[in-house]
Amino acid sequence: MVRCSVIGAKGYTGIEVVKLLLQHEDVVVSYLTTTQDEEIPLSEYIANLPKTNSLMIGNHDYKKVAKESDVVF
């Protein structure tokens, strides 16, 4: 499994990258970041996301994101 994170996941490009990553069976989405302080459910930005998806977009520590991700977009 490849651990992927997306910086700027609320923007148009970030959302499209997340959609592609979620369709890939060998990818685990580790972190989704934004400059906003509050965490936001990914489902607010991707309408047809399954209810079981618990991914959140938040303001994460970028050093931690880099350390715990194989690829960062």
TAHU-V285269 format. One record per backbone hydrogen bond with DSSP energy under -0.5 kcal/mol. CO is the residue of the C=O (numbers start at 0). NH is the residue of the N-H. If there is no record, write none. Layout:
CO,NH
CO,NH
This chain:
0,2
1,3
1,27
2,69
2,70
3,29
3,30
4,72
5,8
5,32
7,10
10,14
11,15
12,16
13,17
14,18
15,19
16,20
17,21
18,22
19,22
19,23
20,23
22,24
23,26
25,1
27,3
27,29
30,5
31,57
32,7
32,8
39,56
40,43
41,44
41,45
44,46
45,48
49,52
54,41
55,31
55,57
56,39
57,33
57,59
59,61
60,64
61,65
62,66
63,67
65,68
70,4
